[in-house]
Amino acid sequence: MSAAHDVDVTVNGRAYRRRVEPRLLLHDFLRHELGLTGTHAGCEHGVCGACTITLDGDSVRACLTFAVQADGARIETVEGLGTPEALSPLQEAFREFHALQCGFCTPGMLMTCVDLIRKYPLASDAEIREGLSGNLCRCTGYEHIVRAVRAAVARQRETTP
């Protein structure tokens, strides 16, 4: 058996230190070690995107990343976006445009969108669809998600000088 390792991470602005086995997946670390259950496990093969988080500003699949790989990293999960009383602008757009139904894919979809909005102009629906192509949703048919992202991008442009 491999020796455990200390892992120091900052998740949603809060520092954590845990001793973990080298084989522990980041998804399991977030859910079981830190109690952040918003990150969902879907396919556990990196295909569906339900486990998407940001790691040092880049979206990654938490089901394909070991917790020890995140040592020293800055992680954002869906729990860091907003609260039920104060949704983030992106979450508000998802609510407004009915961009979720069962909600299983929503955390990963939101975290993918956070990364996309930070990095790309998303000037067309085609760009939004391409950016979301790595996330699967079986309920919405994607149209409402695209509308929500388009609205969030437009609102961000209005408020950014």
C-alpha positions as CSV (number, residue, x, y, z in Angstrom):
1,M,0.0,0.0,0.0
2,S,1.2,3.5,-0.8
3,A,2.0,6.0,1.9
4,A,-0.5,8.8,2.5
5,H,0.4,12.3,1.5
6,D,-0.5,15.7,2.9
7,V,-2.5,17.8,0.5
8,D,-3.0,21.5,1.0
9,V,-5.6,23.2,-1.2
10,T,-7.7,26.3,-1.2
11,V,-11.3,25.6,-2.1
12,N,-13.7,28.4,-2.7
13,G,-11.3,30.7,-0.8
14,R,-10.9,28.5,2.2
15,A,-7.6,26.6,3.0
16,Y,-7.7,22.9,3.8
17,R,-5.1,20.4,4.7
18,R,-5.8,16.6,4.6
19,R,-3.8,13.5,4.6
20,V,-4.9,11.3,1.7
21,E,-4.0,8.1,-0.1
22,P,-2.3,8.7,-3.5
23,R,-5.2,7.0,-5.4
24,L,-7.9,9.2,-3.9
25,L,-9.7,11.0,-6.8
26,L,-10.2,14.8,-6.4
27,H,-13.9,14.2,-6.8
28,D,-14.0,11.9,-3.8
29,F,-11.7,14.3,-1.9
30,L,-14.1,17.2,-2.4
31,R,-17.2,15.2,-1.6
32,H,-16.1,12.9,1.2
33,E,-13.1,14.7,2.8
34,L,-14.4,18.3,2.5
35,G,-18.2,17.7,2.4
36,L,-18.6,19.7,-0.8
37,T,-21.2,17.5,-2.5
38,G,-22.1,19.8,-5.4
39,T,-19.5,18.2,-7.6
40,H,-21.3,15.2,-9.1
41,A,-19.9,11.9,-10.3
42,G,-21.6,10.9,-13.5
43,C,-19.7,8.6,-15.8
44,E,-16.4,8.5,-13.8
45,H,-14.6,8.4,-17.1
46,G,-14.3,12.2,-17.9
47,V,-17.0,12.0,-20.6
48,C,-20.1,13.7,-19.1
49,G,-18.6,16.7,-17.4
50,A,-20.8,16.5,-14.2
51,C,-17.6,16.6,-12.0
52,T,-16.2,19.7,-13.6
53,I,-14.4,22.2,-11.3
54,T,-11.8,24.8,-11.8
55,L,-8.2,24.1,-10.8
56,D,-6.0,27.1,-10.8
57,G,-8.4,28.8,-13.2
58,D,-8.8,26.0,-15.7
59,S,-11.8,23.6,-15.9
60,V,-10.9,20.0,-15.1
61,R,-12.7,16.7,-14.6
62,A,-12.4,15.9,-10.9
63,C,-13.1,12.2,-11.6
64,L,-9.8,12.1,-13.7
65,T,-7.6,14.0,-11.3
66,F,-6.0,12.7,-8.1
67,A,-6.3,14.8,-5.0
68,V,-2.4,14.7,-4.6
69,Q,-2.2,16.4,-8.1
70,A,-4.1,19.4,-6.6
71,D,-1.6,19.9,-3.8
72,G,-1.0,23.7,-3.5
73,A,-3.8,24.5,-6.0
74,R,-6.7,26.9,-5.9
75,I,-10.0,25.1,-6.6
76,E,-13.4,26.4,-7.3
77,T,-16.6,24.3,-7.0
78,V,-20.2,25.1,-7.6
79,E,-20.6,25.8,-3.8
80,G,-18.3,28.9,-4.3
81,L,-20.5,30.5,-7.0
82,G,-23.3,31.8,-4.8
83,T,-25.9,30.9,-2.2
84,P,-29.6,30.2,-2.5
85,E,-30.2,33.7,-1.1
86,A,-27.7,35.4,-3.5
87,L,-27.2,33.5,-6.7
88,S,-24.2,34.4,-8.9
89,P,-25.1,36.2,-12.2
90,L,-24.5,32.9,-14.1
91,Q,-26.7,30.9,-11.7
92,E,-29.4,33.6,-11.9
93,A,-29.3,33.3,-15.7
94,F,-29.7,29.5,-15.4
95,R,-32.7,30.0,-13.2
96,E,-34.2,32.7,-15.3
97,F,-33.9,30.8,-18.6
98,H,-34.8,27.4,-17.2
99,A,-31.4,26.0,-18.0
100,L,-31.7,23.0,-15.7
101,Q,-34.3,20.3,-15.1
102,C,-33.1,17.4,-13.0
103,G,-30.0,19.4,-12.0
104,F,-27.5,16.5,-12.1
105,C,-25.3,18.1,-14.8
106,T,-25.8,21.6,-13.6
107,P,-22.8,22.0,-11.3
108,G,-20.4,20.8,-14.0
109,M,-22.2,22.9,-16.6
110,L,-21.9,26.0,-14.4
111,M,-18.2,25.4,-13.7
112,T,-17.5,24.9,-17.4
113,C,-19.3,28.1,-18.1
114,V,-17.3,30.0,-15.5
115,D,-14.1,29.0,-17.3
116,L,-15.5,29.7,-20.7
117,I,-16.8,33.2,-19.8
118,R,-13.5,34.1,-18.2
119,K,-11.4,33.0,-21.2
120,Y,-13.5,33.5,-24.4
121,P,-15.7,36.2,-25.9
122,L,-18.5,33.7,-26.6
123,A,-19.7,36.0,-29.3
124,S,-22.1,33.4,-30.9
125,D,-24.3,30.5,-30.0
126,A,-22.0,28.3,-32.0
127,E,-19.1,29.3,-29.7
128,I,-21.1,28.6,-26.6
129,R,-22.2,25.2,-28.0
130,E,-18.7,24.3,-28.8
131,G,-17.5,25.3,-25.4
132,L,-20.2,23.2,-23.8
133,S,-19.7,20.2,-26.1
134,G,-17.8,18.3,-23.4
135,N,-20.8,18.4,-21.0
136,L,-23.7,16.1,-21.3
137,C,-27.3,17.0,-20.4
138,R,-30.1,14.6,-21.0
139,C,-33.0,16.8,-19.9
140,T,-32.7,20.3,-21.4
141,G,-31.7,19.8,-25.0
142,Y,-29.1,22.6,-24.4
143,E,-31.1,25.4,-26.0
144,H,-32.0,26.9,-22.6
145,I,-28.4,26.5,-21.4
146,V,-27.1,28.4,-24.4
147,R,-29.7,31.2,-23.8
148,A,-28.6,31.4,-20.2
149,V,-24.9,31.6,-21.1
150,R,-25.7,34.2,-23.8
151,A,-27.6,36.3,-21.2
152,A,-24.8,36.0,-18.6
153,V,-22.2,37.0,-21.1
154,A,-24.3,40.0,-22.2
155,R,-24.9,41.1,-18.6
156,Q,-21.2,40.8,-17.8
157,R,-20.3,43.0,-20.8
158,E,-22.8,45.6,-19.6
159,T,-21.2,45.8,-16.1
160,T,-17.6,45.5,-17.1
161,P,-15.9,48.8,-18.0
